[in-house]
Amino acid sequence: QVHLVESGGGSVQSGGSLRLSCTASGSIFVIDTMGWYRQPPGKEREKVAVIDSGGRTEYADSVKGRFTISRDSAKNMVYLQMNNLKPEDTAVYLCNVESHRVTEIDSYDYDNWGQGTQVTVSS
């Protein structure tokens, strides 16, 4: 079982910055894609940014140019640097880690989620 712990959330004013961190521990096996999602109040969960094992990144259009995702594979950590925050960025931010393991018999894929950290941006 994988345990994900997010940190770095908080309350900032519009234009401010925050850096989110997520640490994976436990039965991680091989980590593939790591990413951040968010769920604004009363809305569906949406993808914010992901980074694969080769370092390729993908961002939601709404955060391009403002957010930067990075990972430290040696430490099983993923980060999200958020600059020029806007009130519409207010949400619970969740860390996601996709991993897999291969046995002699079969392969298994895992989709792991953290509990989330609150980000609140005031105007």
C-alpha positions as CSV (number, residue, x, y, z in Angstrom):
1,Q,0.0,0.0,0.0
2,V,1.3,3.4,-0.9
3,H,1.0,6.4,1.5
4,L,1.0,9.9,0.0
5,V,1.5,13.0,2.2
6,E,0.9,16.5,0.8
7,S,2.2,19.7,2.4
8,G,2.5,23.3,1.5
9,G,-1.1,24.4,1.1
10,G,-2.4,27.6,2.8
11,S,-4.0,30.9,2.3
12,V,-2.5,33.6,0.1
13,Q,-3.6,36.8,-1.6
14,S,-4.0,37.1,-5.4
15,G,-0.6,37.2,-7.1
16,G,1.1,35.2,-4.3
17,S,3.0,32.0,-4.5
18,L,2.9,28.6,-2.8
19,R,4.9,25.4,-3.3
20,L,3.2,22.0,-2.7
21,S,5.1,18.9,-1.9
22,C,4.1,15.2,-2.0
23,T,6.0,12.3,-0.5
24,A,5.3,8.7,-1.4
25,S,6.2,5.9,0.9
26,G,5.2,2.3,1.5
27,S,4.9,-0.4,-1.2
28,I,5.7,2.0,-4.0
29,F,7.1,-0.5,-6.5
30,V,7.9,1.4,-9.8
31,I,6.6,4.9,-10.0
32,D,5.4,6.0,-13.4
33,T,3.5,9.3,-13.6
34,M,3.2,11.7,-10.7
35,G,0.8,14.6,-10.7
36,W,-1.4,17.1,-9.1
37,Y,-5.2,17.4,-9.4
38,R,-7.5,19.8,-7.7
39,Q,-11.1,20.0,-6.7
40,P,-12.7,23.4,-6.4
41,P,-15.7,23.8,-4.0
42,G,-18.8,22.3,-5.6
43,K,-16.9,21.3,-8.8
44,E,-15.4,18.2,-10.4
45,R,-11.8,17.1,-9.8
46,E,-9.5,18.3,-12.6
47,K,-6.0,17.6,-13.7
48,V,-3.6,20.4,-12.9
49,A,-0.2,19.0,-13.9
50,V,1.5,15.7,-14.4
51,I,5.1,14.5,-15.0
52,D,6.1,11.1,-16.3
53,S,9.2,9.1,-15.5
54,G,11.1,10.7,-18.3
55,G,10.4,14.2,-17.1
56,R,7.8,15.1,-19.7
57,T,5.2,17.5,-18.3
58,E,1.6,18.3,-19.1
59,Y,-0.4,21.3,-17.7
60,A,-4.0,22.4,-17.7
61,D,-4.4,25.4,-19.9
62,S,-5.6,27.5,-16.9
63,V,-2.2,27.1,-15.1
64,K,0.3,27.2,-18.0
65,G,3.0,29.8,-17.4
66,R,2.1,30.1,-13.7
67,F,2.6,26.6,-12.3
68,T,5.6,24.3,-12.6
69,I,5.7,20.6,-11.7
70,S,8.9,18.8,-10.8
71,R,9.9,15.5,-9.3
72,D,12.7,14.0,-7.3
73,S,12.6,10.3,-8.2
74,A,15.3,9.4,-5.7
75,K,13.2,10.7,-2.9
76,N,9.8,9.7,-4.4
77,M,8.6,13.3,-4.2
78,V,6.7,15.5,-6.5
79,Y,6.4,19.3,-6.3
80,L,4.1,22.0,-7.6
81,Q,5.4,25.6,-7.7
82,M,2.4,27.9,-8.0
83,N,3.0,31.5,-8.9
84,N,0.7,34.4,-9.6
85,L,-2.1,32.6,-7.9
86,K,-5.7,33.7,-8.7
87,P,-8.9,33.3,-6.7
88,E,-10.0,30.6,-9.2
89,D,-7.1,28.5,-8.1
90,T,-8.8,28.0,-4.8
91,A,-9.3,24.2,-4.3
92,V,-8.2,21.1,-2.5
93,Y,-5.1,19.9,-4.2
94,L,-4.5,16.2,-4.4
95,C,-1.3,14.3,-5.2
96,N,-1.5,11.3,-7.5
97,V,1.1,8.6,-8.2
98,E,0.7,5.9,-10.7
99,S,2.9,2.9,-10.1
100,H,3.3,-0.7,-11.3
101,R,4.9,-4.0,-10.4
102,V,5.8,-7.0,-12.5
103,T,5.9,-10.5,-11.3
104,E,6.7,-13.7,-13.1
105,I,3.0,-14.2,-13.6
106,D,1.5,-10.9,-14.3
107,S,1.8,-7.1,-14.1
108,Y,-0.2,-4.8,-11.8
109,D,-1.0,-1.1,-12.1
110,Y,-1.7,1.1,-9.1
111,D,-3.4,4.5,-8.9
112,N,-2.6,6.2,-5.6
113,W,-4.1,9.4,-4.1
114,G,-3.2,11.6,-1.2
115,Q,-5.7,13.2,1.2
116,G,-5.3,16.6,-0.3
117,T,-4.2,20.0,0.9
118,Q,-6.3,23.2,0.9
119,V,-5.2,26.2,-1.2
120,T,-7.2,29.4,-0.7
121,V,-6.5,32.5,-2.8
122,S,-8.2,35.7,-1.8
123,S,-8.7,38.7,-4.0
